[in-house]
Amino acid sequence: MKTALITGASRGIGKAIKALLEEERGFSVYAPSRQDMDLTQETSINAYLATIPHGVDVLVNCAGVNDLAGLEEITDEKINKMLSVNLLAQLHLIKWAAPFMKEKKYGRIVNFSSIWGEFSKTRRLLYSMAKAGINGLTRAAAVELAPYNILVNAVAPGFVNTEMTCVNNTPEQIKQIVQQLPVKRLAQPDEIAQLVGFLASEQNSFMTGQVLYVDGGFSCV
Ligand SMILES: NC(=O)c1ccc[n+]([C@@H]2O[C@H](COP(=O)([O-])OP(=O)(O)OC[C@H]3O[C@@H](n4cnc5c(N)ncnc54)[C@H](OP(=O)(O)O)[C@@H]3O)[C@@H](O)[C@H]2O)c1
């Protein structure tokens, strides 16, 4: 049975990925809550990882935060939180997972980027910075790990119907966003999970280092 570690699976996209891998693909899934593994705390990350002695076949770095802040609102505390949860924890988990995957000569890693890793919007500076970092991390890790049959890709969603979108945009703003999107609707979490399901499987045998946009056409207009 293949094993997977998924962060951010308490709700939203991560929850849909957990359901897909566990219920439809027969994975044994580790899905630590924030209480089990707080991604802002290195000691908490290390303590949780120590409970998985043989590593995993698949790592899905889905947890993320998007606390909005413009340049003048940015504090050291916000920088630390946004970069640790959205970027440094992913690096930490890849560094942990890679030696086990190398040993097995098999691994699939899926990181979470965003349209804001390439584009941006006011008060998304730290988020854009972190997600652009994810794009670089994905490409660099892919190059380094490819000889071991470890494939590393990133999914970059557009607007998904989760708490993150609803907290950061008013209902009126969401209406306007939807009107501007070619598909005229938000994505549902499961539509993002389906792509992760492919990237996390043996069906993906040759794609690595890619940042894949699942954005209903946002990046085309
Ligand atoms: N929603 C979108 O439209 C959208 C668009 C582009 C990219 N994304 C990206 O997709 C991923 C999933 O987004 P989502 O919309 O599903 O988000 P969400 O509904 O806000 O869920 C975020 C998840 O991350 C976890 N998390 C946050 N801080 C954490 C910490 N310090 N330690 C451990 N876990 C932590 C949360 O756990 P708790 O339940 O404990 O808070 C939750 O499970 C994120 O990386 C996000 O940046 C989302």
Ligand as a Chemical Component Dictionary entry (heavy atoms), coordinates in Angstrom:
data_LIG
# 
_chem_comp.id                   LIG 
_chem_comp.type                 NON-POLYMER 
_chem_comp.pdbx_formal_charge   0 
_chem_comp.three_letter_code    LIG 
# 
loop_
_chem_comp_atom.comp_id 
_chem_comp_atom.atom_id 
_chem_comp_atom.alt_atom_id 
_chem_comp_atom.type_symbol 
_chem_comp_atom.charge 
_chem_comp_atom.model_Cartn_x 
_chem_comp_atom.model_Cartn_y 
_chem_comp_atom.model_Cartn_z 
_chem_comp_atom.pdbx_ordinal 
LIG N1  N1  N 0  -8.270 28.731 -2.086 1  
LIG C1  C1  C 0  -7.706 29.247 -3.142 2  
LIG O1  O1  O 0  -8.377 29.924 -3.937 3  
LIG C2  C2  C 0  -6.249 29.016 -3.436 4  
LIG C3  C3  C 0  -5.728 29.600 -4.581 5  
LIG C4  C4  C 0  -4.385 29.406 -4.885 6  
LIG C5  C5  C 0  -3.605 28.637 -4.049 7  
LIG N2  N2  N 1  -4.131 28.087 -2.943 8  
LIG C6  C6  C 0  -3.253 27.307 -2.101 9  
LIG O2  O2  O 0  -3.811 26.008 -1.926 10 
LIG C7  C7  C 0  -3.459 25.493 -0.645 11 
LIG C8  C8  C 0  -4.717 25.079 0.105  12 
LIG O3  O3  O 0  -5.555 26.231 0.212  13 
LIG P1  P1  P 0  -7.041 26.168 0.818  14 
LIG O4  O4  O 0  -7.833 27.167 0.094  15 
LIG O5  O5  O -1 -7.491 24.772 0.948  16 
LIG O6  O6  O 0  -6.743 26.773 2.270  17 
LIG P2  P2  P 0  -7.617 26.742 3.626  18 
LIG O7  O7  O 0  -8.987 26.229 3.375  19 
LIG O8  O8  O 0  -7.433 28.089 4.227  20 
LIG O9  O9  O 0  -6.815 25.630 4.491  21 
LIG C9  C9  C 0  -5.492 25.874 4.863  22 
LIG C10 C10 C 0  -4.934 24.640 5.511  23 
LIG O10 O10 O 0  -3.578 24.919 5.928  24 
LIG C11 C11 C 0  -3.456 24.588 7.306  25 
LIG N3  N3  N 0  -2.477 25.430 8.017  26 
LIG C12 C12 C 0  -2.443 26.784 8.066  27 
LIG N4  N4  N 0  -1.453 27.190 8.893  28 
LIG C13 C13 C 0  -0.856 26.076 9.364  29 
LIG C14 C14 C 0  0.210  25.820 10.268 30 
LIG N5  N5  N 0  0.876  26.809 10.873 31 
LIG N6  N6  N 0  0.563  24.547 10.512 32 
LIG C15 C15 C 0  -0.110 23.512 9.935  33 
LIG N7  N7  N 0  -1.142 23.680 9.089  34 
LIG C16 C16 C 0  -1.512 24.945 8.802  35 
LIG C17 C17 C 0  -4.856 24.807 7.881  36 
LIG O11 O11 O 0  -4.967 24.139 9.116  37 
LIG P3  P3  P 0  -6.022 24.705 10.251 38 
LIG O12 O12 O 0  -7.354 24.095 9.898  39 
LIG O13 O13 O 0  -5.456 24.222 11.523 40 
LIG O14 O14 O 0  -6.023 26.192 10.142 41 
LIG C18 C18 C 0  -5.709 24.215 6.770  42 
LIG O15 O15 O 0  -5.740 22.818 6.848  43 
LIG C19 C19 C 0  -2.656 26.594 0.048  44 
LIG O16 O16 O 0  -1.291 26.364 -0.110 45 
LIG C20 C20 C 0  -3.072 27.846 -0.707 46 
LIG O17 O17 O 0  -2.083 28.846 -0.649 47 
LIG C21 C21 C 0  -5.449 28.268 -2.596 48 
# 
loop_
_chem_comp_bond.comp_id 
_chem_comp_bond.atom_id_1 
_chem_comp_bond.atom_id_2 
_chem_comp_bond.value_order 
_chem_comp_bond.pdbx_ordinal 
LIG N1  C1  SING 1  
LIG C1  O1  DOUB 2  
LIG C1  C2  SING 3  
LIG C2  C3  SING 4  
LIG C2  C21 DOUB 5  
LIG C3  C4  DOUB 6  
LIG C4  C5  SING 7  
LIG C5  N2  DOUB 8  
LIG N2  C6  SING 9  
LIG N2  C21 SING 10 
LIG C6  O2  SING 11 
LIG C6  C20 SING 12 
LIG O2  C7  SING 13 
LIG C7  C8  SING 14 
LIG C7  C19 SING 15 
LIG C8  O3  SING 16 
LIG O3  P1  SING 17 
LIG P1  O4  DOUB 18 
LIG P1  O5  SING 19 
LIG P1  O6  SING 20 
LIG O6  P2  SING 21 
LIG P2  O7  DOUB 22 
LIG P2  O8  SING 23 
LIG P2  O9  SING 24 
LIG O9  C9  SING 25 
LIG C9  C10 SING 26 
LIG C10 O10 SING 27 
LIG C10 C18 SING 28 
LIG O10 C11 SING 29 
LIG C11 N3  SING 30 
LIG C11 C17 SING 31 
LIG N3  C12 SING 32 
LIG N3  C16 SING 33 
LIG C12 N4  DOUB 34 
LIG N4  C13 SING 35 
LIG C13 C14 SING 36 
LIG C13 C16 DOUB 37 
LIG C14 N5  SING 38 
LIG C14 N6  DOUB 39 
LIG N6  C15 SING 40 
LIG C15 N7  DOUB 41 
LIG N7  C16 SING 42 
LIG C17 O11 SING 43 
LIG C17 C18 SING 44 
LIG O11 P3  SING 45 
LIG P3  O12 DOUB 46 
LIG P3  O13 SING 47 
LIG P3  O14 SING 48 
LIG C18 O15 SING 49 
LIG C19 O16 SING 50 
LIG C19 C20 SING 51 
LIG C20 O17 SING 52 
# 
